[in-house]
Amino acid sequence: KHGDLDESLYFPSENIDVHMGRLNFLCTDCHQTEDHEIKGKLLGDNITISPADQVSCQDCHQGTIHDDERINQHTDTVACQTCHVPAMALKDPTKTYWDWSTAGQDLPEDHYTYLKIKGSFEYEKDILPTYEWFNGNIAYRYLLGDTFDPSQPLNMVVPEGSIDDPSAKIFPFKLHVANQPYDTVNDILIPPRTAGEGGFWTTFDWPSALELGAQDVGLDYSGQYGFTETTMAYPTTHMVQPKENALQCNDCHSPDGRLDWQALGYPGDPMKWGGRDTSSADSGQPVAGASQP
């Protein structure tokens, strides 16, 4: 699901991951451990993740990195990964969509398209990330029993950050979309019992599997169910490319560029309109959005 973690990293070429392929890095060169505590995580069990538990590019790459000062200025707003991880699932496809509502049908089975016990899937490879502001924390993550508006897609993990947050940078994410069962009266997700006695993988009966699943996790279930669209954002930080493959100016600053400037809070391409103003960041005052020409 992550898009940047798969079996191609076991013995990758440098064009899959430059650290592991060219420099023979192992996972533990970055994710160092002490007393069974593994350093480095971007989606933790809690909303806020301690900086001491993080791994960052700056742990190794410090000081003035680029010869071109214009690129160095970008690092105040753009995460290293945004330019240096320009695509995901470079060799093996990653799951981008999972529809539980079709599970239980007697359809032709294929690992990449349909399994009776799980439903329909879509896989893609060499795909572009989605870009959002991110300060390293999570603004919201769905917890069992949280209610939601089923008329809108449910964002199960919302990265924290905005154009007005001086600690946030534009960061690449893999977006996973699903269609999951929920209680249409209480407006909560219901995890079905899949394995074991009465599990969906044996009975292929949604009403009983959802009733048993609700009992298993202590949720009140009305007995009425439907399916709702959910999304999950996974930060992308592996599969770093050789510098020759990094994004170039026109990849973002062009009419067909990969960044949706207005969705990020800019009036338009900051090459024309100017970048965000963080001059008040130390004053405790709100940070202005993109400056006007």
ABEGO torsion letter per residue (X at the ends): XAGABBAAAABBBAAABAAAAAAGBBAAAABBBBGGBBBEBABBABABBBAAABBBAAAABBEBABABAAAAAAAAABBAAAAABABBGAABBBBABBBAAABGBBBBBBAAABBAAAEBBBBBBGBBBBBBBBAGBBABBBBBGBBBBAABBBBABBBBEBAABAABBBBBBBBBBBBBBBBAAAGBBBBBBABEBGBAAAAGBAAAAAAAAAAAAGBBBAGBBBBBBBBBBBBBABGBBBAAABBBAAAABBAABABBAAAAGBAEBAAAAEBBBAAAAAAGBBBBBBBBX
